[in-house]
């Protein structure tokens, strides 16, 4: 299941790396694509949408509409 989230406080590549690393810590097999310019995170994972959102938030990022 591909999940696309709008993450408005992505500032650059360091943010992208932090989000990717956080998700891979919990879900090593997840495919993560962070679009810094579009401020979106696309995740393909077996994990639930809720758990992915919680991982991103615990890394210090906000999710639009969540």
PDB file with SEQRES, HELIX, SHEET and CRYST1 records, atoms N, CA, C and O in Angstrom:
SEQRES   1 A   66  UNK UNK UNK UNK UNK UNK UNK UNK UNK UNK UNK UNK UNK          
SEQRES   2 A   66  UNK UNK UNK UNK UNK UNK UNK UNK UNK UNK UNK UNK UNK          
SEQRES   3 A   66  UNK UNK UNK UNK UNK UNK UNK UNK UNK UNK UNK UNK UNK          
SEQRES   4 A   66  UNK UNK UNK UNK UNK UNK UNK UNK UNK UNK UNK UNK UNK          
SEQRES   5 A   66  UNK UNK UNK UNK UNK UNK UNK UNK UNK UNK UNK UNK UNK          
SEQRES   6 A   66  UNK                                                          
HELIX    1 AA1 UNK A   13  UNK A   26  1                                  14    
HELIX    2 AA2 UNK A   49  UNK A   58  1                                  10    
SHEET    1 AA1 3 UNK A   2  UNK A   6  0                                        
SHEET    2 AA1 3 UNK A  40  UNK A  44 -1                                        
SHEET    3 AA1 3 UNK A  31  UNK A  35 -1                                        
CRYST1    1.000    1.000    1.000  90.00  90.00  90.00 P 1           1          
ATOM      1  N   UNK A   1       0.852  -1.190   0.000  1.00  0.00           N  
ATOM      2  CA  UNK A   1       0.000   0.000   0.000  1.00  0.00           C  
ATOM      3  C   UNK A   1       0.885   1.237   0.000  1.00  0.00           C  
ATOM      4  O   UNK A   1       1.718   1.402   0.891  1.00  0.00           O  
ATOM      5  N   UNK A   2       0.718   2.092  -0.971  1.00  0.00           N  
ATOM      6  CA  UNK A   2       1.485   3.342  -1.010  1.00  0.00           C  
ATOM      7  C   UNK A   2       0.703   4.418  -0.272  1.00  0.00           C  
ATOM      8  O   UNK A   2      -0.496   4.601  -0.481  1.00  0.00           O  
ATOM      9  N   UNK A   3       1.401   5.107   0.577  1.00  0.00           N  
ATOM     10  CA  UNK A   3       0.808   6.158   1.395  1.00  0.00           C  
ATOM     11  C   UNK A   3       1.552   7.445   1.105  1.00  0.00           C  
ATOM     12  O   UNK A   3       2.774   7.496   1.244  1.00  0.00           O  
ATOM     13  N   UNK A   4       0.832   8.496   0.701  1.00  0.00           N  
ATOM     14  CA  UNK A   4       1.477   9.782   0.440  1.00  0.00           C  
ATOM     15  C   UNK A   4       1.003  10.790   1.474  1.00  0.00           C  
ATOM     16  O   UNK A   4      -0.195  11.014   1.648  1.00  0.00           O  
ATOM     17  N   UNK A   5       1.965  11.391   2.153  1.00  0.00           N  
ATOM     18  CA  UNK A   5       1.662  12.344   3.210  1.00  0.00           C  
ATOM     19  C   UNK A   5       2.292  13.690   2.916  1.00  0.00           C  
ATOM     20  O   UNK A   5       3.420  13.762   2.429  1.00  0.00           O  
ATOM     21  N   UNK A   6       1.569  14.751   3.211  1.00  0.00           N  
ATOM     22  CA  UNK A   6       2.084  16.112   3.065  1.00  0.00           C  
ATOM     23  C   UNK A   6       2.756  16.487   4.389  1.00  0.00           C  
ATOM     24  O   UNK A   6       2.114  16.504   5.440  1.00  0.00           O  
ATOM     25  N   UNK A   7       4.046  16.784   4.324  1.00  0.00           N  
ATOM     26  CA  UNK A   7       4.819  17.113   5.525  1.00  0.00           C  
ATOM     27  C   UNK A   7       5.414  18.514   5.336  1.00  0.00           C  
ATOM     28  O   UNK A   7       6.515  18.661   4.804  1.00  0.00           O  
ATOM     29  N   UNK A   8       4.675  19.543   5.779  1.00  0.00           N  
ATOM     30  CA  UNK A   8       5.048  20.926   5.449  1.00  0.00           C  
ATOM     31  C   UNK A   8       6.362  21.427   6.039  1.00  0.00           C  
ATOM     32  O   UNK A   8       6.923  22.402   5.539  1.00  0.00           O  
ATOM     33  N   UNK A   9       6.866  20.785   7.091  1.00  0.00           N  
ATOM     34  CA  UNK A   9       8.097  21.316   7.677  1.00  0.00           C  
ATOM     35  C   UNK A   9       9.365  20.575   7.245  1.00  0.00           C  
ATOM     36  O   UNK A   9      10.358  20.572   7.972  1.00  0.00           O  
ATOM     37  N   UNK A  10       9.336  19.945   6.062  1.00  0.00           N  
ATOM     38  CA  UNK A  10      10.561  19.392   5.466  1.00  0.00           C  
ATOM     39  C   UNK A  10      11.351  20.578   4.913  1.00  0.00           C  
ATOM     40  O   UNK A  10      10.842  21.350   4.101  1.00  0.00           O  
ATOM     41  N   UNK A  11      12.595  20.714   5.361  1.00  0.00           N  
ATOM     42  CA  UNK A  11      13.399  21.868   4.962  1.00  0.00           C  
ATOM     43  C   UNK A  11      14.469  21.533   3.923  1.00  0.00           C  
ATOM     44  O   UNK A  11      14.859  22.393   3.134  1.00  0.00           O  
ATOM     45  N   UNK A  12      14.943  20.290   3.921  1.00  0.00           N  
ATOM     46  CA  UNK A  12      16.025  19.946   2.995  1.00  0.00           C  
ATOM     47  C   UNK A  12      16.381  18.479   3.085  1.00  0.00           C  
ATOM     48  O   UNK A  12      15.630  17.672   3.634  1.00  0.00           O  
ATOM     49  N   UNK A  13      17.557  18.139   2.528  1.00  0.00           N  
ATOM     50  CA  UNK A  13      17.981  16.743   2.466  1.00  0.00           C  
ATOM     51  C   UNK A  13      18.193  16.123   3.843  1.00  0.00           C  
ATOM     52  O   UNK A  13      17.968  14.927   4.030  1.00  0.00           O  
ATOM     53  N   UNK A  14      18.629  16.941   4.813  1.00  0.00           N  
ATOM     54  CA  UNK A  14      18.817  16.393   6.161  1.00  0.00           C  
ATOM     55  C   UNK A  14      17.494  15.910   6.737  1.00  0.00           C  
ATOM     56  O   UNK A  14      17.437  14.866   7.388  1.00  0.00           O  
ATOM     57  N   UNK A  15      16.436  16.667   6.498  1.00  0.00           N  
ATOM     58  CA  UNK A  15      15.103  16.269   6.947  1.00  0.00           C  
ATOM     59  C   UNK A  15      14.688  14.965   6.254  1.00  0.00           C  
ATOM     60  O   UNK A  15      14.165  14.048   6.887  1.00  0.00           O  
ATOM     61  N   UNK A  16      14.931  14.905   4.960  1.00  0.00           N  
ATOM     62  CA  UNK A  16      14.578  13.708   4.187  1.00  0.00           C  
ATOM     63  C   UNK A  16      15.296  12.484   4.738  1.00  0.00           C  
ATOM     64  O   UNK A  16      14.695  11.420   4.883  1.00  0.00           O  
ATOM     65  N   UNK A  17      16.572  12.634   5.042  1.00  0.00           N  
ATOM     66  CA  UNK A  17      17.353  11.514   5.583  1.00  0.00           C  
ATOM     67  C   UNK A  17      16.833  11.096   6.953  1.00  0.00           C  
ATOM     68  O   UNK A  17      16.759   9.904   7.254  1.00  0.00           O  
ATOM     69  N   UNK A  18      16.471  12.074   7.784  1.00  0.00           N  
ATOM     70  CA  UNK A  18      15.975  11.773   9.132  1.00  0.00           C  
ATOM     71  C   UNK A  18      14.662  11.003   9.061  1.00  0.00           C  
ATOM     72  O   UNK A  18      14.470  10.033   9.793  1.00  0.00           O  
ATOM     73  N   UNK A  19      13.753  11.433   8.178  1.00  0.00           N  
ATOM     74  CA  UNK A  19      12.470  10.742   8.020  1.00  0.00           C  
ATOM     75  C   UNK A  19      12.689   9.324   7.504  1.00  0.00           C  
ATOM     76  O   UNK A  19      12.116   8.371   8.032  1.00  0.00           O  
ATOM     77  N   UNK A  20      13.514   9.189   6.478  1.00  0.00           N  
ATOM     78  CA  UNK A  20      13.787   7.872   5.888  1.00  0.00           C  
ATOM     79  C   UNK A  20      14.400   6.937   6.925  1.00  0.00           C  
ATOM     80  O   UNK A  20      13.988   5.783   7.044  1.00  0.00           O  
ATOM     81  N   UNK A  21      15.388   7.433   7.677  1.00  0.00           N  
ATOM     82  CA  UNK A  21      16.047   6.613   8.691  1.00  0.00           C  
ATOM     83  C   UNK A  21      15.060   6.196   9.780  1.00  0.00           C  
ATOM     84  O   UNK A  21      15.086   5.051  10.230  1.00  0.00           O  
ATOM     85  N   UNK A  22      14.200   7.105  10.201  1.00  0.00           N  
ATOM     86  CA  UNK A  22      13.223   6.794  11.244  1.00  0.00           C  
ATOM     87  C   UNK A  22      12.276   5.684  10.797  1.00  0.00           C  
ATOM     88  O   UNK A  22      11.992   4.754  11.551  1.00  0.00           O  
ATOM     89  N   UNK A  23      11.793   5.796   9.563  1.00  0.00           N  
ATOM     90  CA  UNK A  23      10.871   4.773   9.041  1.00  0.00           C  
ATOM     91  C   UNK A  23      11.591   3.434   8.896  1.00  0.00           C  
ATOM     92  O   UNK A  23      11.039   2.392   9.247  1.00  0.00           O  
ATOM     93  N   UNK A  24      12.826   3.459   8.379  1.00  0.00           N  
ATOM     94  CA  UNK A  24      13.564   2.207   8.182  1.00  0.00           C  
ATOM     95  C   UNK A  24      13.948   1.550   9.510  1.00  0.00           C  
ATOM     96  O   UNK A  24      14.134   0.334   9.562  1.00  0.00           O  
ATOM     97  N   UNK A  25      14.067   2.327  10.569  1.00  0.00           N  
ATOM     98  CA  UNK A  25      14.348   1.754  11.889  1.00  0.00           C  
ATOM     99  C   UNK A  25      13.196   0.862  12.330  1.00  0.00           C  
ATOM    100  O   UNK A  25      13.406  -0.218  12.882  1.00  0.00           O  
ATOM    101  N   UNK A  26      11.964   1.333  12.076  1.00  0.00           N  
ATOM    102  CA  UNK A  26      10.782   0.566  12.473  1.00  0.00           C  
ATOM    103  C   UNK A  26      10.346  -0.436  11.402  1.00  0.00           C  
ATOM    104  O   UNK A  26       9.850  -1.516  11.722  1.00  0.00           O  
ATOM    105  N   UNK A  27      10.532  -0.076  10.145  1.00  0.00           N  
ATOM    106  CA  UNK A  27      10.091  -0.903   9.009  1.00  0.00           C  
ATOM    107  C   UNK A  27      11.236  -1.019   7.997  1.00  0.00           C  
ATOM    108  O   UNK A  27      11.252  -0.288   7.007  1.00  0.00           O  
ATOM    109  N   UNK A  28      12.192  -1.925   8.229  1.00  0.00           N  
ATOM    110  CA  UNK A  28      13.378  -2.019   7.367  1.00  0.00           C  
ATOM    111  C   UNK A  28      13.074  -2.257   5.886  1.00  0.00           C  
ATOM    112  O   UNK A  28      13.864  -1.867   5.025  1.00  0.00           O  
ATOM    113  N   UNK A  29      11.943  -2.892   5.582  1.00  0.00           N  
ATOM    114  CA  UNK A  29      11.621  -3.215   4.187  1.00  0.00           C  
ATOM    115  C   UNK A  29      10.803  -2.128   3.487  1.00  0.00           C  
ATOM    116  O   UNK A  29      10.469  -2.268   2.310  1.00  0.00           O  
ATOM    117  N   UNK A  30      10.485  -1.066   4.186  1.00  0.00           N  
ATOM    118  CA  UNK A  30       9.655  -0.006   3.597  1.00  0.00           C  
ATOM    119  C   UNK A  30      10.398   0.709   2.479  1.00  0.00           C  
ATOM    120  O   UNK A  30      11.611   0.908   2.547  1.00  0.00           O  
ATOM    121  N   UNK A  31       9.650   1.092   1.450  1.00  0.00           N  
ATOM    122  CA  UNK A  31      10.197   1.934   0.386  1.00  0.00           C  
ATOM    123  C   UNK A  31       9.754   3.356   0.694  1.00  0.00           C  
ATOM    124  O   UNK A  31       8.560   3.644   0.778  1.00  0.00           O  
ATOM    125  N   UNK A  32      10.735   4.244   0.861  1.00  0.00           N  
ATOM    126  CA  UNK A  32      10.447   5.610   1.270  1.00  0.00           C  
ATOM    127  C   UNK A  32      10.971   6.570   0.211  1.00  0.00           C  
ATOM    128  O   UNK A  32      12.120   6.475  -0.220  1.00  0.00           O  
ATOM    129  N   UNK A  33      10.113   7.495  -0.201  1.00  0.00           N  
ATOM    130  CA  UNK A  33      10.518   8.534  -1.147  1.00  0.00           C  
ATOM    131  C   UNK A  33      10.113   9.880  -0.553  1.00  0.00           C  
ATOM    132  O   UNK A  33       8.929  10.136  -0.330  1.00  0.00           O  
ATOM    133  N   UNK A  34      11.095  10.735  -0.300  1.00  0.00           N  
ATOM    134  CA  UNK A  34      10.825  12.055   0.254  1.00  0.00           C  
ATOM    135  C   UNK A  34      11.072  13.091  -0.841  1.00  0.00           C  
ATOM    136  O   UNK A  34      12.176  13.196  -1.376  1.00  0.00           O  
ATOM    137  N   UNK A  35      10.034  13.847  -1.161  1.00  0.00           N  
ATOM    138  CA  UNK A  35      10.135  14.933  -2.141  1.00  0.00           C  
ATOM    139  C   UNK A  35      10.279  16.239  -1.361  1.00  0.00           C  
ATOM    140  O   UNK A  35       9.300  16.786  -0.855  1.00  0.00           O  
ATOM    141  N   UNK A  36      11.523  16.729  -1.275  1.00  0.00           N  
ATOM    142  CA  UNK A  36      11.809  17.920  -0.478  1.00  0.00           C  
ATOM    143  C   UNK A  36      11.071  19.130  -1.040  1.00  0.00           C  
ATOM    144  O   UNK A  36      10.478  19.902  -0.286  1.00  0.00           O  
ATOM    145  N   UNK A  37      11.102  19.298  -2.357  1.00  0.00           N  
ATOM    146  CA  UNK A  37      10.450  20.467  -2.974  1.00  0.00           C  
ATOM    147  C   UNK A  37       8.935  20.416  -2.844  1.00  0.00           C  
ATOM    148  O   UNK A  37       8.293  21.434  -2.586  1.00  0.00           O  
ATOM    149  N   UNK A  38       8.363  19.226  -3.024  1.00  0.00           N  
ATOM    150  CA  UNK A  38       6.913  19.064  -2.925  1.00  0.00           C  
ATOM    151  C   UNK A  38       6.430  18.872  -1.500  1.00  0.00           C  
ATOM    152  O   UNK A  38       5.228  18.877  -1.232  1.00  0.00           O  
ATOM    153  N   UNK A  39       7.385  18.699  -0.580  1.00  0.00           N  
ATOM    154  CA  UNK A  39       7.086  18.494   0.843  1.00  0.00           C  
ATOM    155  C   UNK A  39       6.144  17.304   1.063  1.00  0.00           C  
ATOM    156  O   UNK A  39       5.193  17.376   1.840  1.00  0.00           O  
ATOM    157  N   UNK A  40       6.441  16.211   0.354  1.00  0.00           N  
ATOM    158  CA  UNK A  40       5.650  14.988   0.522  1.00  0.00           C  
ATOM    159  C   UNK A  40       6.559  13.814   0.872  1.00  0.00           C  
ATOM    160  O   UNK A  40       7.736  13.777   0.512  1.00  0.00           O  
ATOM    161  N   UNK A  41       5.977  12.868   1.580  1.00  0.00           N  
ATOM    162  CA  UNK A  41       6.649  11.612   1.900  1.00  0.00           C  
ATOM    163  C   UNK A  41       5.747  10.501   1.382  1.00  0.00           C  
ATOM    164  O   UNK A  41       4.577  10.418   1.754  1.00  0.00           O  
ATOM    165  N   UNK A  42       6.295   9.651   0.526  1.00  0.00           N  
ATOM    166  CA  UNK A  42       5.554   8.510   0.009  1.00  0.00           C  
ATOM    167  C   UNK A  42       6.189   7.252   0.587  1.00  0.00           C  
ATOM    168  O   UNK A  42       7.396   7.038   0.470  1.00  0.00           O  
ATOM    169  N   UNK A  43       5.360   6.429   1.209  1.00  0.00           N  
ATOM    170  CA  UNK A  43       5.854   5.223   1.866  1.00  0.00           C  
ATOM    171  C   UNK A  43       5.081   4.024   1.344  1.00  0.00           C  
ATOM    172  O   UNK A  43       3.851   4.024   1.310  1.00  0.00           O  
ATOM    173  N   UNK A  44       5.820   3.009   0.941  1.00  0.00           N  
ATOM    174  CA  UNK A  44       5.205   1.732   0.572  1.00  0.00           C  
ATOM    175  C   UNK A  44       5.667   0.728   1.613  1.00  0.00           C  
ATOM    176  O   UNK A  44       6.848   0.390   1.686  1.00  0.00           O  
ATOM    177  N   UNK A  45       4.728   0.255   2.413  1.00  0.00           N  
ATOM    178  CA  UNK A  45       5.082  -0.587   3.547  1.00  0.00           C  
ATOM    179  C   UNK A  45       3.895  -1.448   3.959  1.00  0.00           C  
ATOM    180  O   UNK A  45       2.743  -1.155   3.640  1.00  0.00           O  
ATOM    181  N   UNK A  46       4.214  -2.515   4.673  1.00  0.00           N  
ATOM    182  CA  UNK A  46       3.165  -3.365   5.239  1.00  0.00           C  
ATOM    183  C   UNK A  46       2.601  -2.752   6.519  1.00  0.00           C  
ATOM    184  O   UNK A  46       1.554  -3.176   7.008  1.00  0.00           O  
ATOM    185  N   UNK A  47       3.295  -1.758   7.055  1.00  0.00           N  
ATOM    186  CA  UNK A  47       2.854  -1.115   8.300  1.00  0.00           C  
ATOM    187  C   UNK A  47       1.578  -0.316   8.062  1.00  0.00           C  
ATOM    188  O   UNK A  47       1.278   0.091   6.940  1.00  0.00           O  
ATOM    189  N   UNK A  48       0.842  -0.106   9.133  1.00  0.00           N  
ATOM    190  CA  UNK A  48      -0.405   0.650   9.017  1.00  0.00           C  
ATOM    191  C   UNK A  48      -0.116   2.139   8.789  1.00  0.00           C  
ATOM    192  O   UNK A  48       0.953   2.645   9.130  1.00  0.00           O  
ATOM    193  N   UNK A  49      -1.090   2.809   8.210  1.00  0.00           N  
ATOM    194  CA  UNK A  49      -0.982   4.259   7.981  1.00  0.00           C  
ATOM    195  C   UNK A  49      -0.723   4.979   9.306  1.00  0.00           C  
ATOM    196  O   UNK A  49       0.100   5.893   9.379  1.00  0.00           O  
ATOM    197  N   UNK A  50      -1.427   4.560  10.337  1.00  0.00           N  
ATOM    198  CA  UNK A  50      -1.286   5.185  11.657  1.00  0.00           C  
ATOM    199  C   UNK A  50       0.140   5.063  12.184  1.00  0.00           C  
ATOM    200  O   UNK A  50       0.694   6.033  12.701  1.00  0.00           O  
ATOM    201  N   UNK A  51       0.734   3.886  12.060  1.00  0.00           N  
ATOM    202  CA  UNK A  51       2.090   3.711  12.596  1.00  0.00           C  
ATOM    203  C   UNK A  51       3.112   4.521  11.806  1.00  0.00           C  
ATOM    204  O   UNK A  51       4.062   5.044  12.390  1.00  0.00           O  
ATOM    205  N   UNK A  52       2.937   4.636  10.490  1.00  0.00           N  
ATOM    206  CA  UNK A  52       3.847   5.464   9.679  1.00  0.00           C  
ATOM    207  C   UNK A  52       3.741   6.921  10.112  1.00  0.00           C  
ATOM    208  O   UNK A  52       4.755   7.600  10.271  1.00  0.00           O  
ATOM    209  N   UNK A  53       2.514   7.402  10.303  1.00  0.00           N  
ATOM    210  CA  UNK A  53       2.310   8.791  10.741  1.00  0.00           C  
ATOM    211  C   UNK A  53       2.967   9.033  12.104  1.00  0.00           C  
ATOM    212  O   UNK A  53       3.579  10.078  12.325  1.00  0.00           O  
ATOM    213  N   UNK A  54       2.837   8.068  13.009  1.00  0.00           N  
ATOM    214  CA  UNK A  54       3.431   8.214  14.337  1.00  0.00           C  
ATOM    215  C   UNK A  54       4.956   8.241  14.266  1.00  0.00           C  
ATOM    216  O   UNK A  54       5.596   8.986  15.008  1.00  0.00           O  
ATOM    217  N   UNK A  55       5.538   7.441  13.387  1.00  0.00           N  
ATOM    218  CA  UNK A  55       6.995   7.435  13.212  1.00  0.00           C  
ATOM    219  C   UNK A  55       7.469   8.804  12.730  1.00  0.00           C  
ATOM    220  O   UNK A  55       8.442   9.347  13.252  1.00  0.00           O  
ATOM    221  N   UNK A  56       6.779   9.361  11.732  1.00  0.00           N  
ATOM    222  CA  UNK A  56       7.168  10.669  11.183  1.00  0.00           C  
ATOM    223  C   UNK A  56       7.022  11.754  12.249  1.00  0.00           C  
ATOM    224  O   UNK A  56       7.894  12.613  12.385  1.00  0.00           O  
ATOM    225  N   UNK A  57       5.928  11.717  13.001  1.00  0.00           N  
ATOM    226  CA  UNK A  57       5.739  12.709  14.058  1.00  0.00           C  
ATOM    227  C   UNK A  57       6.784  12.565  15.155  1.00  0.00           C  
ATOM    228  O   UNK A  57       7.282  13.566  15.670  1.00  0.00           O  
ATOM    229  N   UNK A  58       7.116  11.347  15.513  1.00  0.00           N  
ATOM    230  CA  UNK A  58       8.119  11.166  16.581  1.00  0.00           C  
ATOM    231  C   UNK A  58       9.503  11.615  16.133  1.00  0.00           C  
ATOM    232  O   UNK A  58      10.369  11.883  16.966  1.00  0.00           O  
ATOM    233  N   UNK A  59       9.720  11.701  14.807  1.00  0.00           N  
ATOM    234  CA  UNK A  59      10.980  12.237  14.281  1.00  0.00           C  
ATOM    235  C   UNK A  59      10.996  13.766  14.303  1.00  0.00           C  
ATOM    236  O   UNK A  59      12.004  14.390  13.973  1.00  0.00           O  
ATOM    237  N   UNK A  60       9.855  14.365  14.698  1.00  0.00           N  
ATOM    238  CA  UNK A  60       9.799  15.827  14.855  1.00  0.00           C  
ATOM    239  C   UNK A  60       9.146  16.567  13.707  1.00  0.00           C  
ATOM    240  O   UNK A  60       9.338  17.773  13.555  1.00  0.00           O  
ATOM    241  N   UNK A  61       8.373  15.856  12.894  1.00  0.00           N  
ATOM    242  CA  UNK A  61       7.735  16.480  11.733  1.00  0.00           C  
ATOM    243  C   UNK A  61       6.222  16.456  11.868  1.00  0.00           C  
ATOM    244  O   UNK A  61       5.645  15.544  12.459  1.00  0.00           O  
ATOM    245  N   UNK A  62       5.598  17.478  11.308  1.00  0.00           N  
ATOM    246  CA  UNK A  62       4.140  17.536  11.336  1.00  0.00           C  
ATOM    247  C   UNK A  62       3.581  16.991  10.027  1.00  0.00           C  
ATOM    248  O   UNK A  62       4.239  17.039   8.988  1.00  0.00           O  
ATOM    249  N   UNK A  63       2.370  16.477  10.093  1.00  0.00           N  
ATOM    250  CA  UNK A  63       1.693  15.944   8.914  1.00  0.00           C  
ATOM    251  C   UNK A  63       0.435  16.747   8.710  1.00  0.00           C  
ATOM    252  O   UNK A  63      -0.392  16.869   9.614  1.00  0.00           O  
ATOM    253  N   UNK A  64       0.292  17.294   7.519  1.00  0.00           N  
ATOM    254  CA  UNK A  64      -0.877  18.129   7.209  1.00  0.00           C  
ATOM    255  C   UNK A  64      -2.158  17.315   7.376  1.00  0.00           C  
ATOM    256  O   UNK A  64      -2.282  16.214   6.840  1.00  0.00           O  
ATOM    257  N   UNK A  65      -3.100  17.868   8.120  1.00  0.00           N  
ATOM    258  CA  UNK A  65      -4.391  17.217   8.307  1.00  0.00           C  
ATOM    259  C   UNK A  65      -4.390  16.085   9.323  1.00  0.00           C  
ATOM    260  O   UNK A  65      -5.340  15.305   9.398  1.00  0.00           O  
ATOM    261  N   UNK A  66      -3.309  15.998  10.110  1.00  0.00           N  
ATOM    262  CA  UNK A  66      -3.239  14.917  11.103  1.00  0.00           C  
ATOM    263  C   UNK A  66      -2.939  15.493  12.468  1.00  0.00           C  
ATOM    264  O   UNK A  66      -2.840  14.750  13.444  1.00  0.00           O  
TER     265      UNK A  66                                                      
END                                                                             
